Every structure is written in C-alpha cells, then in structure tokens.
C-alpha cells in the first residue's frame, strides 16, 4: 500500500504511547497537503505531538482536539470532522484517501473476577468509552467521506481473541470492538474500504504497568515483569514501525486480525 497520498488522517489517543508513535510514523509518510487530526483528552500532550510532527513536516496541516470519549456524543464527532475541513480550507474531494486509526482505549478494573463485577453502570461506562464512542466516531467519519477511498484501523489486542484472567472488561470490550470492524469490512468490501485489526503486542506503556502492579493474575504480572527486567517488552516505536511495514508490504484481506508477531521477517530491533 502506498501511504504517500494526499490524506485526511485522524487518530485517537495521539497524546502518548502507541497513538503518538503511530501519528509520528504515519505523518512522515503522507503526501504534502494532507490534514492530520489528533484526538485525545490531554490537550497539552497533544500539542507536543503536533509540534514534533510540524518540526519535520511543514507541508501538512496538523490539528488537535481535546475530547473525553467517556462522555462524547455523536454530534460532537460530526462537528469535529467537519470543522477540521473548514479550518484547513479543504474539500472532501481533494483527498486521495481518508485514513482513521481507532487507538484510544482504557484498561478497566483488573482487580476483580468476572463473576464479581455485576454493576451495569460500570459496564455501560466502559463500553461507552471503548466501544460505543469508537463506533459513533467511525460512523461520522464515513458520513463525511462517503466517496473517498478509506483505510480504517482498529488497534486491537490478543485479548480480543483470547481470554485472560482478571481482564473481563478489557477482553470483552476488545472483542466487541473487533467484531464491529469485521462486520464493517464485509459490508464495505466493494466500496473501496480496507479495514485492519492490528494487535500491537505487549508494550512498555502505563497500561501494561497497571496490569503488572494491580492485576490479581500472578502469571500475567510475572510475565510483564520478566519482559521489563529483560528488556524484551516492545517499545511503542517498535510496534509503530512494524505497523507501517504491515501496511506497506503485507497483502491482507479486509477485516483481518494481524498481530505484531505474525511477521517475524519484519522484526524491529531496538
């Protein structure tokens, strides 16, 4: 896949971690005149990502939006995307591709067993943040770019296809989210839309540190601790670079689930 096209590129969770690394990597590939829309809660951190992109790319437009997905509504997403086009003074038809990465997500409670968490409020809030808001944003993205070829990436996880003790919220949320995108893929396969569910591997981020410290799953705690102690846990840069290689060099079917470890020939060394 050729990433060097004039692109409207939107990524959530772009203030830190995987999202920031992916935003920087993708930005370096896009054609001049592209628009990059970075979304996350932390505006100050988003501004830093924006500055890093602009220090290397003066020929693209970078915009930032602070939004809390736990309370976000559909109408906000419509206004944000449409407003981005107005601000950049670009027409939808001027883009060769519309590209969205759904990266933002939360871990949820890892201190209790599945059979101990029966509060509907807890599940509703978690799913609003990690599933419902993602779906709503994707729907509005498609409405704004109905005739533009689209690349849709869901940052998935091994947890979407394999159960892990202590992670009923995270696993079920990732599974629901991935299945939505698999359905989207088969429905839109004839409409110039390519969907990818990318599992980035276990990465040295705040999320895996919380699991290591708080999960009652001792095996998972030990595994993460060992990886950190041995410096074998992936960095955000490694998985972002592998992700780019997958997009550029791998022929995959729309809706595919691809894990960092699926292509050993693309291993990125620190």
N, C-alpha and C positions, 0 to 999 in steps of 0.2 A: 504494500500500500504506500502510495506517495503522500507524505504529510505536507509537502511543500505546495500547498494550495491556499488560496485566499479563504480564510476560515473564520466563522464565528465560533469561538471556543469558550465553553462555560464549564467550570469545575467547582464543585462544592468541597468544603473542608480544606481550602487552599492556604490557610494561615500557618500550617505547621505539618510535620510528619510526611506521610506519603503524598498527601494532596499538594503540599508545597513543592516537593521534589518533582512530582509529575508535571505541575504547572511550569516549572522552570525548564524541564526537558522538552515538553511539547512546544513551549514558546520559542525555543531555539530552532524549531523545525519549520514553523509556519511561514507562509509567503508574506511579503510586505503588504500592508493594508489590512491585515487580519485584525479582528477585535477579540480581546481576551477579557472575559468577565470572571472575576474571582469572588467566590462567596464563602463566608464563614461567619462565626459570631464575633471574633476578636478583630475589630477594625484596625487597631494599631499593628497587629501582626500581619494583617492583610496588606497594609501599606508597605511593610518591609518586603513582602513577596513581590509586590508591584515594583518597588524600587530596584530590586535585584533583576527583574525582567527588563526594565527600562534601561538599566545600565549597560545591557548587552544588545537590546533591540529598540532602537529609536524609531523604527519604521512600522511599528504596530501600536494599536491603541489598547491600553490596559485600564480596566475599570474595576473598582472594588465595591462590594455591597455587604454590609453587616446585617445578618439575619439569623434569628434563632429558630431552627427547624422544629423545635418542640412546640412552638405556638404559631408557626407560619400557616397562612391561608392561601388558597388557590389564587385569589385576586392579587395578592402580593407578587406572586411569581409572574403573572401576566404583565403587571406594571413594570417589574424589574427588567424583564427581557425586552419589552417594547421600548422602555425608557433608555435601555442601553443602545438600541439602534438610533434613537433620536439624538442621544448625546454624541454618538460617534458620527452622526450625519451620513449614515449608510442605509442603503436599501437592501431588503431581504434578497432581491435578485442579484445583487452584486457579489454574493458569496458563492464560491465553488462547493463549499461543504459547511454543514453545521455539525459541530462536534461537542458532545456533552459527556462529562465524567461525573458519575454519582459516587462520590467518595465519602462524604460526611457520614458519620455514624457514631453511636455510643455503645459502650460495653454492657451496661446494665448490672444488676445485682449478681455477684458471683459468690456470695457468702451463704446462700441457701439452696436447698434442693428444689427440684421442680415441684414436688408434691407439697412444698411448704409455701409456695407463692401463689395464693389464690385471689389476691386483691385485683379486681378488674380495673381499678384506677391505674395501678402500676403497669399492667399490660397495655392499657389504652394509651397511656403517655409514651411508653416505649415504642409502640408501633406507630404512633403519630410521628415521632421524631425520625424513626429509622425506615419506615415503610410508606406510610400514607403521604408524608411530605415529599418523599422521593418520587412517588407515583404522580402526585399533583404537579410537581415541577416538570417532570418528563412530558406530561400531557400538554402543558402550556408551551413547552419548547417545540413540540410537534405542531401546535396550532400556529405558532409564529413562523415556522419554516416548513410549510406543507409541501413545497415543490423542490426544496433544496436537498440534495443527497445528504444523508445523515449517518454519522458514526456515534453509536451510543455505548458507553462503557459503564458497567456496574462493578464497583470494587467489591468483590465477593470474598469468600473465605473457604478454607477446608471445612469450616463449621457449617457451611450451607448444605453439605452433603454427608457429613459425618458427625454423630453426636459426641459431645464432650461433657463429662461430669462437671457440674457447677455452672454450666453456661446455657441454661434453657432459654433465657431471654435472647441472648446473642445468636445462638444456633437457629432458633425458630425464626427470628427476625431476618437473618441472612437467607434462610431457606425460602421464606415467603417472598423476599425481595428478588431473589434469583429466579424463582418460578414466574413472577410477573414479567421479567425481562425475557424469559424463554418463550412465553406466550406472545409477547410483543414481537419477538423475532420471527415466529412462524406466520403471524398475521401480516407483517410488513415485508416479508422476504421478496416480494415482487415490486416493492415501492422504493427501491434504491436506498434501503436502510440496512446497515450492518450493526449487529449487536454482539457485544462481547462481555462475558462474565469473567473478570480477571481476579484470581486469588493470589495476593502478593506474597504469601508466606509469612512466617513468624518474624516480625520486625522489631528492632530495638526502638520502641515508642513508649509513651506514657501508658497506653492501653495494655501492652504486654507486661509492663512493670506492675500495674494494678493487679493483673491476674496472678503474677508471681507472688505478690505480697498478700492478697486478700482471698484468693480462691481456696475453698476447702479441698480442692482436688490436688492432693500432695504430689501425685505423679506429674501433673502439669506444672506445678510450682518448681519441682526439681528439674524438669526438662528445660524450662526457661532459664533457671539459674545456671545450669550447666552450660547452656549455649552462651549466656552472657560471660560467664567466667572463662570459657574457652575462646571467646570472641568469634563464635561461629554463627551467632544470630545475625540475620540480614540487616543491612542499613537501608534507610529509605532511598538512598541514591542507587544502591544495587537493584532494588526491585523496580525503580522507575526506569533504569536503563534496560532491564530485561523486558519491561512492558513495551518500550519503544521498539525493541528488536522483534517482539511478537507482532506488533502492528505492521512493521515494515517488511518482515521476512517470512512470516508464517501465513499459509493459506488455511484459514479456518472457516467452518460453517457458521452462519449467523446464529447467535444464541449459545455458542459454545462456552463451556466452562474450561478455562485454561489456568493452570497453576504455575507459579514461578518455577517449580521443579520439573515441569513437564518437558523442558527442552534443555538438557544438560549441555548441549553444544553451545548454548548461549550463556553459560555461566559467567557471571561478572565477579571478578576478584576485587577485594577492597584495595 
